[in-house]
Structure formats: structure tokens, C-alpha cells
Amino acid sequence: MKKLYIYIAILCSIISLTSCKKLIEIKPSTGFVITDQVFKNTDDATAAVAGMFYKMGSTGVNYANAGSTVFCGLSADELMLFTSSQESYVQFQTNSLNASNGLVLSSFWSPAFSVIYEANAVIAGLERSLISDSTKNRLKANALFARAFTNFYLTNYFGAIPLVTTINYRESSLLGRTSTENIYTQIVKDLVEAQNYLPDNYNNAGGLRIEPTKWVAKALLARVYLYQKDWANAEAEATDLINNTSLFSLMANLNDVFLTTSKEAIWQIQPNKKQSPFFANQEAINFIPFPSQATSAPNFVITPELLAQFETGDLRLRDWTGQTSYQSQSYLYPYKYKLGKAAQSASTPFTECNTALRLAEQWLIRAEARAEKNNLNGALEDLNRIRARAGLDNKRIETKEEMLAAIYREKQIEFFAEWGHRWFDLKRWGIASQILGPIKASTWQETDQVYPLPSSELQTGPNLDQNAGY
């Protein structure tokens, strides 16, 4: 039997989607505990892992499927709603969330903890399984990565969160919150272990970059080290990726960055083709006007504050923004993904996947880490690699303060409307109030930097407490 990592596109050729979902479906209210009977063979275990990642790209707008981009973009200074008719969205834009906002539960908390629970179920099931150790370790590494990836986003939304490492619902329902510092400790532990058993290439998925590899774990680990201000380890992990030129390189053409064939991609999440009638990437669905991307009203527009940061001649403004003319008024919207509702169908192959991790971030991680270590020449070299790809001249910088400011600006432009980078960066750099206070005016307060825990979770979790300000 070929030892393939079977993602959803391959999985559905050997077992039905329904059976896949049954393998991993867990109803916490029953106190269900998974056993080795679920993973009596490699196919069952592989299907459960595939279903775990499938959920990330298939349950509407969630944390791993455009939710981080859209809602964190509204919370920061990147996106504005075209209309203000949806109060639940307006609350993100005005930083006036309340704990009863259904999107906090349905787009962030519930789908994220569901993935964590399934990751824990996979780990528990593999511990009791009699499949080979090599397969068991590889599949467990996938689950560890999924748990680490999801915990990273949860703690950056909510701050302290429950650290769930069990499938015992009764036990997890009594958990209190664990500090972000300790959540990061668990994330690092999971990623370091995962690296040891994940494959070294993308061959198992036919070359598609939808499979976690050791390089995927390294990429997230580099980011986590940066957030922890562990500059040496952040630089080291990023350097490993940058130096692996056989697998990774910056795409010369900006329009190729988010394609399935992109060598810049480190990890992508494949959309679910069964999301009829629209089969495109959720980010494209949300951002590209429909039915006409040239004349229809957009859902979201780019803010004046973001547009003001683009330098003259920046190719990212040309290639990564689209323009629609609606009722004689022009609007710019994010256009990193090109296939919206009107362009993708069930019968055509995917050419774009949701790119969760890419090489450009590693260059900027290393630039920031080097700058913090006072290696200004090295930081400048890394910064200018990203600028050159965007058609911009090299920077000339003399001080650490100037270097960090240049990196902050470059990160803002390179990763606008992408996975909540801007929202997270403003907070970790300690400048959220400085930047957003004047823009959001009377609705901004310091405590807005974390989202509220859903009120329904506080009602059922006796040891959970609410974030300050809510």
C-alpha cells in the first residue's frame, strides 16, 4: 500500500465524504472517548487526519477559511465595510464587540476548538492503535501541527484561553484559561515534536502544498519565536526555510504567489469543492465583487490609511488590489486571489488555495529578528529582497529605530488583508492604541485588543472568566 498522505481531494476517491466525517465526528455532550477501534488500520487513521484539515477549509468563514483575514482586517486599519447593514460585522470594524456577537462563536471559538478536539482525538486514537510506528508518528505529527496552528490563532484573538489537550469533555469543560505565555510554550512543544516526524517534502500530496511537512512546522515555529521575542531561534528557523532553495523561492510575478504551483507557498489550505454553488477560495468569494468584479458593489474596501502606505511604483498596489466602479464611484478591494464566485466551478481544477504560510514572511521574520539583534546590515538585505520583488528601490537605513519602522511598514503592505497579520502585529509591537486610537476615535479602548469570550461559553464553563472591557 502506498504510504500517501491523503488530503480531501485524494481521500474522496477512495472513501465517501460521509464516511470520512463519521470517522472523526465527536459529540462532546456524550463524553465520547475515542479508542483504537477507530484506527484499526492506516486508512482509517489517515481519513481522520484528512477530515481534520478538511474542516478548516470547508465550514464557511472560519478562523482558517477567510475569517482571520476579514474580521481581523476590519478590527485593524485595513478594511472597511461597504455598507453598515450587518451589525455583527460593524462591531469588528468599530472595535465595539460584545460577547453575544454570534460571529465570535461561529467563526472563531467553535470551529477552532472543534479542530483542537479532533486533533486530540487523533492523538489519543493513535496511541491505542496497532498500525506501524512510522505511520503513527507521521499522523500524530499532523495532529500536533493542527493543534499548534489553531492555538496560535486562538490566543491571538482572545489572549488567555483554555489549554485543551484531552478528549474528555467533562474534564475540558471545567478548564479555566491559560496565559498566552503558557499557550506559546505548548505550541512550541507541539511544533518541535511534529518537525521530527513530518515528511521533508510534498510528494505525498502529489506536489500540492496542502500537506504539513517539517518545513511547515518550521515556518510556524519561526513566527511563534518572533512573537515570543526569541530573536535567535526566529532567525534560525527562518534561515532554514530561506536556504532551502530547492523547495522555496519568492515568485517573481506577484500574480503567481497564491497559485497552487507557487514555490513561495509553504502551506496552503485547499477549498472544499462541495461548497455549491460557489467553489472558489473563501477570500476571493468575500472580496471580489459579484456578479461583475468591475461594476458590482464590493463587500469590503481598502481603507485610506492602508492606501496611503503604498509607495509610488509599488507593484503590490497594481497586482494585489482590484477596482470596481459602482454608481459612478471607484472602490479598491483586496485582489490577491483572482477566482471569485463568477470564475470558479465544480468542473474546473483548483488553481488557487488559501495560502496560510509563505516564504515572504520568513524573509521579514528574519529581518525583524536581525534588527532586534542589531544586525542592521543583515536585516536590510532581507528587507530589500521583499522590496525588490515589489519593484521598489533599496532602502538605506542607519539606525535600529529606522530599520524596525521600515520593517513594520513593509510587513503592513506585503501582508495586507492576509490572515490577520496586521491586527496581530499592531498588538505585539505595542502600537495598537497609537495607530488605531485616532482612526477608530470614540469607539477604541485599550481592552479592544482581545476579543470577548462568547457569552454562551461563559454560561457553560464555570471556570472561564471574561476579558476586561466586556
Secondary structure in CASP SS format (residue, H / E / C, confidence):
PFRMAT SS
TARGET T0000
AUTHOR 0000-0000-0000
METHOD secondary structure of the structure
MODEL  1
M C 1.00
K C 1.00
K C 1.00
L C 1.00
Y C 1.00
I C 1.00
Y C 1.00
I H 1.00
A H 1.00
I H 1.00
L H 1.00
C C 1.00
S C 1.00
I C 1.00
I C 1.00
S C 1.00
L H 1.00
T H 1.00
S H 1.00
C H 1.00
K H 1.00
K H 1.00
L H 1.00
I H 1.00
E C 1.00
I C 1.00
K C 1.00
P H 1.00
S H 1.00
T H 1.00
G C 1.00
F C 1.00
V C 1.00
I C 1.00
T C 1.00
D C 1.00
Q C 1.00
V C 1.00
F C 1.00
K C 1.00
N C 1.00
T H 1.00
D H 1.00
D H 1.00
A H 1.00
T H 1.00
A H 1.00
A H 1.00
V H 1.00
A H 1.00
G H 1.00
M H 1.00
F H 1.00
Y H 1.00
K H 1.00
M H 1.00
G C 1.00
S C 1.00
T C 1.00
G C 1.00
V C 1.00
N E 1.00
Y C 1.00
A C 1.00
N E 1.00
A E 1.00
G H 1.00
S H 1.00
T H 1.00
V H 1.00
F H 1.00
C H 1.00
G H 1.00
L H 1.00
S H 1.00
A C 1.00
D C 1.00
E C 1.00
L E 1.00
M E 1.00
L E 1.00
F C 1.00
T C 1.00
S C 1.00
S C 1.00
Q C 1.00
E H 1.00
S H 1.00
Y H 1.00
V H 1.00
Q H 1.00
F H 1.00
Q H 1.00
T C 1.00
N C 1.00
S C 1.00
L C 1.00
N C 1.00
A C 1.00
S C 1.00
N C 1.00
G H 1.00
L H 1.00
V H 1.00
L H 1.00
S H 1.00
S H 1.00
F H 1.00
W H 1.00
S H 1.00
P H 1.00
A H 1.00
F H 1.00
S H 1.00
V H 1.00
I H 1.00
Y H 1.00
E H 1.00
A H 1.00
N H 1.00
A H 1.00
V H 1.00
I H 1.00
A H 1.00
G H 1.00
L H 1.00
E H 1.00
R C 1.00
S C 1.00
L C 1.00
I C 1.00
S C 1.00
D H 1.00
S H 1.00
T H 1.00
K H 1.00
N H 1.00
R H 1.00
L H 1.00
K H 1.00
A H 1.00
N H 1.00
A H 1.00
L H 1.00
F H 1.00
A H 1.00
R H 1.00
A H 1.00
F H 1.00
T H 1.00
N H 1.00
F H 1.00
Y H 1.00
L H 1.00
T H 1.00
N H 1.00
Y H 1.00
F H 1.00
G C 1.00
A C 1.00
I E 1.00
P C 1.00
L C 1.00
V C 1.00
T C 1.00
T C 1.00
I C 1.00
N C 1.00
Y H 1.00
R H 1.00
E H 1.00
S H 1.00
S C 1.00
L C 1.00
L C 1.00
G C 1.00
R C 1.00
T E 1.00
S C 1.00
T H 1.00
E H 1.00
N H 1.00
I H 1.00
Y H 1.00
T H 1.00
Q H 1.00
I H 1.00
V H 1.00
K H 1.00
D H 1.00
L H 1.00
V H 1.00
E H 1.00
A H 1.00
Q H 1.00
N H 1.00
Y H 1.00
L C 1.00
P C 1.00
D C 1.00
N C 1.00
Y C 1.00
N H 1.00
N H 1.00
A H 1.00
G C 1.00
G C 1.00
L C 1.00
R C 1.00
I C 1.00
E C 1.00
P C 1.00
T C 1.00
K H 1.00
W H 1.00
V H 1.00
A H 1.00
K H 1.00
A H 1.00
L H 1.00
L H 1.00
A H 1.00
R H 1.00
V H 1.00
Y H 1.00
L H 1.00
Y H 1.00
Q C 1.00
K C 1.00
D C 1.00
W H 1.00
A H 1.00
N H 1.00
A H 1.00
E H 1.00
A H 1.00
E H 1.00
A H 1.00
T H 1.00
D H 1.00
L H 1.00
I H 1.00
N H 1.00
N C 1.00
T C 1.00
S C 1.00
L C 1.00
F C 1.00
S C 1.00
L C 1.00
M C 1.00
A C 1.00
N C 1.00
L H 1.00
N H 1.00
D H 1.00
V C 1.00
F C 1.00
L E 1.00
T C 1.00
T C 1.00
S C 1.00
K C 1.00
E C 1.00
A E 1.00
I E 1.00
W E 1.00
Q E 1.00
I E 1.00
Q C 1.00
P C 1.00
N C 1.00
K C 1.00
K C 1.00
Q C 1.00
S C 1.00
P C 1.00
F C 1.00
F C 1.00
A C 1.00
N C 1.00
Q H 1.00
E H 1.00
A H 1.00
I H 1.00
N H 1.00
F H 1.00
I C 1.00
P C 1.00
F C 1.00
P C 1.00
S C 1.00
Q C 1.00
A C 1.00
T C 1.00
S C 1.00
A C 1.00
P C 1.00
N C 1.00
F E 1.00
V E 1.00
I E 1.00
T C 1.00
P H 1.00
E H 1.00
L H 1.00
L H 1.00
A C 1.00
Q C 1.00
F C 1.00
E C 1.00
T C 1.00
G C 1.00
D C 1.00
L H 1.00
R H 1.00
L H 1.00
R H 1.00
D H 1.00
W C 1.00
T E 1.00
G E 1.00
Q E 1.00
T E 1.00
S E 1.00
Y E 1.00
Q C 1.00
S C 1.00
Q E 1.00
S E 1.00
Y E 1.00
L E 1.00
Y E 1.00
P E 1.00
Y C 1.00
K C 1.00
Y C 1.00
K C 1.00
L C 1.00
G C 1.00
K C 1.00
A C 1.00
A C 1.00
Q C 1.00
S C 1.00
A C 1.00
S C 1.00
T C 1.00
P C 1.00
F C 1.00
T C 1.00
E E 1.00
C C 1.00
N E 1.00
T E 1.00
A E 1.00
L E 1.00
R E 1.00
L H 1.00
A H 1.00
E H 1.00
Q H 1.00
W H 1.00
L H 1.00
I H 1.00
R H 1.00
A H 1.00
E H 1.00
A H 1.00
R H 1.00
A H 1.00
E H 1.00
K C 1.00
N C 1.00
N C 1.00
L H 1.00
N H 1.00
G H 1.00
A H 1.00
L H 1.00
E H 1.00
D H 1.00
L H 1.00
N H 1.00
R H 1.00
I H 1.00
R H 1.00
A H 1.00
R H 1.00
A C 1.00
G C 1.00
L C 1.00
D C 1.00
N C 1.00
K C 1.00
R C 1.00
I C 1.00
E C 1.00
T C 1.00
K H 1.00
E H 1.00
E H 1.00
M H 1.00
L H 1.00
A H 1.00
A H 1.00
I H 1.00
Y H 1.00
R H 1.00
E H 1.00
K H 1.00
Q H 1.00
I H 1.00
E H 1.00
F C 1.00
F C 1.00
A C 1.00
E C 1.00
W C 1.00
G C 1.00
H H 1.00
R H 1.00
W H 1.00
F H 1.00
D H 1.00
L H 1.00
K H 1.00
R H 1.00
W C 1.00
G C 1.00
I C 1.00
A H 1.00
S H 1.00
Q H 1.00
I H 1.00
L H 1.00
G H 1.00
P H 1.00
I H 1.00
K H 1.00
A H 1.00
S H 1.00
T H 1.00
W C 1.00
Q C 1.00
E H 1.00
T H 1.00
D H 1.00
Q H 1.00
V C 1.00
Y C 1.00
P C 1.00
L C 1.00
P C 1.00
S H 1.00
S H 1.00
E H 1.00
L H 1.00
Q H 1.00
T H 1.00
G C 1.00
P C 1.00
N C 1.00
L C 1.00
D C 1.00
Q C 1.00
N C 1.00
A C 1.00
G C 1.00
Y C 1.00
END
